[in-house]
Amino acid sequence: MVGVVALLLAFSGVTATAASAKGPQTPSSVVLEVQTYNLYFGADLNPLFDPEADIIAAASAIYAEMQASRIPDRVRAAADLIAADRADLVGLQEVSLWRSAPAALGAGGIAPTAPLETDYDALALLLEDLEELGTPYQVAVANTNFSNETFPLPVVTPEGLRVAAFTDSDVILVRS
């Protein structure tokens, strides 16, 4: 047992000597304030993945849920928090872009009758709100997680039949 203790003491001395040979540890001269927010996509997409789902009914319910989620109000609340804290970097999850167009039923199925137009662009809204609050940010990097822009889904809305496309991204903002 005495041999084990002596070995541990000897090893401890070697470690301490090796650490002090590297020189004193100094803190970094760069300090960044970082925040992260989940903006919430606006709807639960799980009904689309149910093999028994009626795709039009599921997509319509998702589109209605998104509209009821009050994206502009939620984005403004996030902008208020970001502007108050003035972080150098802000990581954003579930940054949504929702687009739709009027549609009609034809021989080939349901198709848009006009180009897709933006319903809600959470990133654009956030950047506008931050600018208005006097705390401008710019996009450092954005990553698209998924999008159905190339295959919009039919939705029934109070205004009539439409096709809807959604894109989910993660974004990092840097304070200007």
N, C-alpha and C positions, 0 to 999 in steps of 0.2 A: 504494500500500500504506500509506503514511503517513496518507493521508486516512481509510482504513478503521479504522486503529488509533485515530486522533483521534476518529472517530465513536463507536467502541466505548467509549472512555474517557469521552466526554461523556455517552453514554447511561447508563453505569454510575453516574456522578455524579447524574444525575436520579433513577435508581432508588433509590440510597442516600438521597437527600434525601426522596423520597416515603415511604420506609419509616420514616424517623425522624420524619416529620411525624405519623404515626399514634400516636405515643407508645410507651412501653416495653411490651413483651409480657410479661404475667404469667401464671403457670400458674393453672389453675382451682383453686378452693378445694374442689371436690368431687372425690373420688377414689372410684371404685367398683371393687370386686374382682368379676370376672366369671369364671364357669366354664361349660363346655359339656360335655354328655355325650350319647352316643348309647346309649339303653337297649336297643337291638336289639329289634325287633318280636317276635322269637321264632320266626320261620319265613320261608322263602323262598316268596313267593306266585307266582313265575314259572310253576310248573306249571299254574296256573289259566288262563294266557293262551295255552297251547299249543292250537292249533285241533284237534289230534288227540286231546286229553286226554279221558279218562273223568273227568267232573267229580266224581263221587263218590269215585273212587280218588285223584284229585289233592287234593281237599279233605280227605279222610281222612288222607293222608300229611302234609299241612300241619298239621293239628290235632295229630297225633302228634308232629311235629317241635317244635311250640310247647310241648307238655307236657314233652317231653324237654329243652327249653332251660332249665328251672329258673328261671322268671321271678322267684319270690320271692327266691331266692339271689342272682341277679344284681342285683336292685333293692337288696337289703341292702348289697351290696358298693359300689354307687354311693352309697347313703346314708352309708356309713362315710367315703368320700372327700369327699363334700360337707360333712359335719359336721366333718371334720378341717380343711378349708380355710376354712370359714365365709364363703364368698363372699357378696357382697350380692345378686347376681343369678346365677341358674343357667339356662342354656338347655338344654332337653332335646329330643332328636329321637327318633323311633320310640317314642313313649309309647303302649303298647298297652292295649287293653281287649278281652278275649276273653269272650264270653258264649255259652252253649249251652242247649239244652233237649232232653228226650227227644222222639223223633219216631216216627211210624208211617207205613207205606205205606197209602194209601187210594185211593179212586176218583180224587181230584184230584192224586195224586202223593204225595210225601213232605211231611208237614206236622208241625209241633210239636204235642205233646199237652199241653204245659204252657208257661207263660211262660218267656222266656229268663231265665237266672240267670247271675250273674257268675262266671266261672271264675278270671280274673285281671284285676285293675285295677292296672296298674303305677303309675299316679299315686297312687292311694289308698294302695298299699303303701309307696311312697316317702315320702309325707307322714307316714304313721304311723311309719315307721322313723326319720325325722328328728326327729319329736316325742319318741320314746323316747330318742334320743341327746342330747336337750336342745338341739337346734338346729332350732327350728320354722321352717318356710317356708310361704308361701301362694302360691297361683296368682295371678300378675299378669295373664297372658293365655294363652289356649290356642287353638290352631288345628287343626281336624280336617282331615286331608289326604284321607282316604277312610274309608268305612265301608260295610259290607253289612248293617247292622241291619235295613233294610227288606226284604232278600232273603237270609236266612241260607242257608247251603249245607248239604246233607246230608253227614254224616260217619259212618263206621262206627268205633266205639270198642270197647274190650274190654267196656264196659258195655252195648253195643248201639247201635242207630241213634239219632242225634241230629241236630239242626241246629245250626250254629255261625255266629256273627257276630263280626266283628272290626272294630275301629276303630283307626286310626293317627292320632296327633296330635303336634304340636310344642307345647311348653309353656315358658313363662318363669316361674320362681319368684323370689320376693323373700323375703329373710330377714326374719322377723317381729321 
